[in-house]
Amino acid sequence: MPSRLYEHRHWLYAWVPLFGAFIWSGTLLAMLITWLATGRPKYVTQEGNIAYISDIGAGYLKPLFIVCCCITGVSFFLTLVIERWLRNSGRLLPNMRRRERVFAALAVLGSFIGGAGLILLSIFDTGRHPSLHRVFLLVFIVGVALSAIFTIIEYRWISRDFVEVHKLKHAYIAKGIIAIILIILAIVFAITLYTTNDVAAVIEWVIAFGYTFFLLTFVYDLRMTRGVEKGQFSRDRLLAMRQSGESGPPMGQVGAGAGVGAAQYPYTQRDGYTTGNPNGYTNGDAYAGNTVLAQPANAHAGNQRGMV
């Protein structure tokens, strides 16, 4: 029984973005259905024929909208914090270089800014505080966009170190596609906001529902902790394995049972010094950041060498 509980512990983390996405999409759907079911009323703050989310959220559904934004904003921030903690504790593949840790910290900061903007825009509604509402809307959009960009860059760098784990590549590609679409739509929204109200309103609803899918990508990420013990993917442990030439298959245990192939070595750099060859390197030395590691025990004079 304890082993089965441990096997499913990853859901404790994955539930955070999943719950946030459920509350966000459910509230938006409730607001949209309410507006349609009541005969598409025109609110005091509404200028076009189609109501903005903020128009509905400024009416009698404001308490619901505030609760939704608070839960979604906090869950988004907590998701990034949990992801950072799991990398530091060795349950997710680690950041092997300082640049990855910097991008990870910036992603967390962006999620905090975006979450705070979301909460504040719901409190300072468009009816009573139109200027502040638009400022916090901009803060929300910029914060989420920056967090997405920094997260994608971080995942990209990590995937270059762990080329055998295809889940990492899938993760940042999915985030990249969703982020690009939402950023383009946000730019179009900003333009049409002052020219064509109805078009801008439709785009706002599309962006809002699209944000749900971005949150759901983190469910996929956090489920990679399935069956992984604390410290199993710690940076120091992987470097020590690399240095000793140990050929254990820790990479195959990422998301156990999810079809990720095992790797002969825990981490392979692609920075111009080494490649994904089974022997680990092509120039006779292994590099981890600024540290030169010893050759593995199976390295021999017959290994192919040369700068890539």
C-alpha positions in Angstrom: 0.0 0.0 0.0 2.7 2.6 0.8 4.4 2.0 -2.5 1.1 2.6 -4.3 0.5 5.8 -2.4 4.0 6.9 -3.4 3.4 6.0 -7.0 0.4 8.4 -7.2 2.0 11.2 -5.1 2.7 13.1 -8.3 -1.0 13.9 -8.5 -0.6 16.1 -5.4 1.4 18.5 -7.5 -0.5 18.1 -10.8 -3.8 18.9 -9.2 -2.6 22.5 -8.6 -2.6 23.6 -12.3 -5.5 21.2 -13.1 -7.7 22.8 -10.4 -6.7 26.3 -11.5 -7.6 25.5 -15.1 -10.9 23.9 -14.1 -11.9 27.0 -12.0 -10.9 29.4 -14.7 -12.6 27.7 -17.6 -15.7 26.8 -15.5 -16.2 30.4 -14.4 -15.7 31.8 -17.9 -18.2 29.3 -19.2 -20.7 30.2 -16.4 -20.3 33.9 -17.2 -20.8 33.4 -20.9 -23.8 31.1 -20.4 -25.4 33.6 -18.0 -25.0 36.4 -20.5 -26.5 34.4 -23.3 -29.3 32.9 -21.2 -30.4 36.4 -20.0 -30.9 37.6 -23.5 -27.5 39.1 -24.2 -28.1 42.2 -22.1 -26.1 45.3 -22.8 -24.2 46.4 -19.7 -23.5 50.0 -18.7 -19.8 49.6 -19.5 -20.5 47.7 -22.8 -19.8 49.6 -26.0 -20.4 47.0 -28.7 -22.9 44.2 -29.2 -20.7 41.5 -27.6 -19.9 41.8 -23.9 -16.3 41.7 -22.7 -15.4 39.4 -19.8 -14.8 42.5 -17.7 -18.3 43.9 -18.5 -19.9 40.8 -17.1 -17.4 40.6 -14.3 -18.3 44.2 -13.2 -22.0 43.3 -12.7 -23.7 41.1 -10.2 -21.2 38.2 -11.0 -18.3 40.3 -9.7 -17.9 38.2 -6.5 -17.7 35.0 -8.6 -15.2 36.7 -11.0 -13.0 37.8 -8.1 -12.9 34.4 -6.5 -12.1 32.8 -9.9 -9.2 35.3 -10.6 -7.8 34.8 -7.1 -7.8 31.0 -7.4 -6.4 31.1 -10.9 -3.7 33.7 -10.2 -2.5 31.9 -7.0 -2.5 28.4 -8.7 -0.5 29.7 -11.6 2.1 31.1 -9.3 2.2 28.0 -7.1 2.6 25.8 -10.1 5.8 27.6 -11.1 7.0 27.5 -7.5 6.3 23.8 -7.2 8.0 23.1 -10.5 11.1 24.9 -9.2 11.0 23.1 -5.9 10.7 19.7 -7.6 13.8 20.5 -9.8 15.8 21.5 -6.8 14.7 18.4 -4.8 15.7 16.1 -7.6 12.3 14.8 -8.6 12.4 16.6 -12.0 15.3 16.9 -14.3 17.6 19.6 -12.9 19.0 22.9 -14.2 22.6 22.0 -15.0 23.7 25.6 -15.6 23.2 29.0 -14.0 21.4 30.4 -17.1 18.7 27.9 -16.7 18.2 28.7 -13.1 18.0 32.4 -14.0 15.3 31.8 -16.6 13.4 29.6 -14.1 13.5 32.4 -11.5 12.4 35.0 -14.1 9.5 32.6 -15.0 8.4 32.4 -11.4 8.6 36.2 -11.1 6.5 36.6 -14.3 3.9 34.3 -12.9 3.7 36.3 -9.7 3.3 39.6 -11.7 0.7 38.0 -14.0 -1.2 36.4 -11.1 -1.2 39.7 -9.2 -2.4 41.6 -12.3 -5.3 39.1 -12.7 -6.4 39.5 -9.1 -6.2 43.3 -9.2 -8.1 43.6 -12.5 -11.0 41.7 -11.1 -11.1 43.9 -8.0 -10.7 47.2 -9.9 -13.5 46.5 -12.4 -14.0 48.3 -15.6 -17.2 50.1 -14.4 -15.7 51.9 -11.3 -12.0 52.0 -12.2 -11.7 51.8 -16.0 -8.1 53.1 -16.2 -6.8 50.9 -13.4 -8.6 47.9 -14.8 -6.8 48.3 -18.2 -3.5 48.9 -16.5 -3.8 45.6 -14.5 -5.1 43.8 -17.6 -1.8 44.9 -19.3 0.1 43.7 -16.3 -1.6 40.3 -16.4 -0.9 39.8 -20.1 2.7 40.9 -19.9 3.4 38.9 -16.8 2.0 35.7 -18.2 3.7 36.2 -21.6 7.1 36.8 -20.0 6.6 33.8 -17.7 5.7 31.6 -20.7 8.7 32.8 -22.7 11.2 32.3 -19.8 9.7 28.8 -19.1 10.0 27.8 -22.8 13.7 29.0 -22.9 14.5 27.1 -19.7 12.9 23.9 -20.9 14.7 24.3 -24.2 18.1 24.5 -22.5 17.3 21.5 -20.2 16.2 19.4 -23.2 19.7 20.0 -24.8 21.3 18.4 -21.8 18.8 15.5 -21.6 18.3 14.7 -25.3 17.0 11.2 -24.6 14.0 12.5 -22.7 11.5 13.3 -25.4 8.9 14.5 -22.9 10.9 17.7 -22.3 10.9 18.5 -26.0 7.1 17.9 -26.2 6.6 20.1 -23.2 8.3 23.2 -24.5 7.0 22.7 -28.0 3.4 22.6 -26.7 4.0 25.6 -24.5 5.6 27.4 -27.4 2.7 26.8 -29.8 0.1 27.9 -27.3 2.2 31.0 -26.2 2.8 32.2 -29.7 -0.9 31.9 -30.6 -1.9 33.7 -27.4 0.7 36.5 -27.8 -0.4 37.1 -31.4 -4.0 37.2 -30.4 -3.1 39.6 -27.5 -1.5 42.0 -30.0 -4.5 41.9 -32.3 -6.7 42.4 -29.2 -4.8 45.5 -28.3 -5.2 46.9 -31.8 -8.9 46.1 -32.2 -9.7 47.3 -28.6 -9.7 50.9 -29.9 -11.1 50.2 -33.4 -13.6 47.3 -33.5 -15.2 46.5 -30.1 -17.0 43.3 -31.2 -13.9 41.8 -32.7 -11.9 42.7 -29.7 -14.5 41.1 -27.4 -14.4 37.8 -29.3 -10.6 37.7 -29.2 -10.7 38.4 -25.5 -12.9 35.3 -24.9 -10.6 33.2 -27.2 -7.5 34.3 -25.3 -9.1 33.6 -21.9 -10.2 30.1 -22.9 -6.8 29.6 -24.5 -5.1 30.4 -21.2 -6.7 27.2 -19.9 -4.7 25.1 -22.2 -1.5 26.8 -21.2 -2.2 26.0 -17.5 -2.9 22.3 -18.5 0.5 21.9 -20.0 2.0 22.1 -16.5 -0.1 19.1 -15.5 1.9 17.2 -18.1 5.1 18.5 -16.7 4.4 17.8 -13.0 3.3 14.2 -13.8 6.9 13.5 -14.8 7.5 13.1 -11.0 5.6 9.8 -11.1 7.7 7.1 -9.5 10.7 9.4 -9.0 12.2 9.5 -5.5 13.5 12.7 -3.9 17.1 13.4 -5.0 17.0 10.8 -7.8 17.6 13.5 -10.4 19.7 15.9 -8.3 22.3 17.8 -10.2 25.2 16.6 -8.0 24.1 13.0 -8.3 23.9 13.1 -12.1 27.3 14.8 -12.3 28.8 12.2 -10.0 27.4 9.4 -12.2 28.8 11.2 -15.2 32.2 11.5 -13.6 32.4 7.9 -12.5 31.2 6.6 -15.9 28.2 4.8 -14.2 25.8 3.5 -16.8 22.6 3.4 -14.8 19.3 4.2 -16.5 17.8 6.9 -14.4 16.5 8.7 -17.5 14.2 5.9 -18.3 12.4 6.4 -15.0 11.1 9.9 -15.9 7.4 9.5 -15.9 7.7 5.7 -15.3 5.6 3.7 -17.6 5.0 6.5 -20.0 7.2 5.2 -22.8 10.3 7.3 -22.2 13.4 5.4 -23.4 16.3 4.8 -21.0 19.6 6.5 -21.6 23.0 5.0 -21.0 24.3 8.2 -19.3 22.3 10.5 -17.1 23.1 13.6 -19.0 24.7 14.5 -22.3 25.7 18.0 -23.3 25.2 19.5 -26.7 27.1 22.7 -26.4 29.9 22.2 -29.0 32.1 20.0 -26.8 30.1 16.8 -26.5 27.4 15.0 -28.5 24.8 12.4 -27.8 27.2 9.5 -28.7 27.1 6.5 -26.3 30.6 7.2 -25.1 29.5 10.6 -23.8 32.0 12.8 -25.6 33.9 13.4 -28.9 36.8 15.5 -27.7 38.0 13.3 -24.8 36.7 15.5 -22.0 33.3 16.0 -20.3 32.2 19.5 -19.4 29.5 20.5 -17.0 29.3 24.3 -16.9 32.8 25.4 -16.1 33.8 22.0 -14.5 35.9 19.5 -16.4 34.9 16.0 -15.5 37.1 12.9 -15.8 36.5 10.5 -18.7 34.3 7.5 -18.0 35.9 4.1 -17.3 34.9 2.8 -20.7 36.7 5.5 -22.6 39.6 4.2 -24.7 42.1 5.3 -27.3 39.9 4.0 -30.1 37.1 6.5 -29.3 36.5 9.0 -32.0 37.6 12.5 -31.0 37.6 16.0 -32.5 35.8 19.2 -31.9 32.2 19.4 -33.1 
